[in-house]
């Protein structure tokens, strides 16, 4: 799988073909070349707010800012995490799925809401499952006992696949 598949989707990024500024309306009558904020390559912008030489650089820069702001990690650390997990969920081993059409990341970063510490990568279902159990180890242990049938004697539960 391509590493880009795991980068976050740009929510409101303006694609370069949508810039509407006209150089003739500015005092110098043109836009001066400037370095791309992501790769450093010099390019001629379409507008003063045009900061990246390509949509790809804009996407990577957005991903970089999001990782830093949301999880306190660099994009390179995130890509290392994806590689160490082989792009799979740490709980079920699945590759995840597209929750929203066009979504870039099939697996998500799981983190402790109390400390903010990143724990690993999970599919949407496993991540939601932990959230619904409120990250309670005790509740998860009880769920395992319940699924294993050890509560049957106490609660006289019936087999779940009985017809």
Secondary structure by P-SEA (a helix, b strand, c coil): ccccccccccccccccccccccccccccccccccccccccbbbbbcccccccccaaaaaaaaaaaaaaacccccaaaaaaaaaaacccccccccccccccccccccbbbbbccccccccccccaaaaaaaaaacccaaaaaaaaaaaaccccccccccccccc
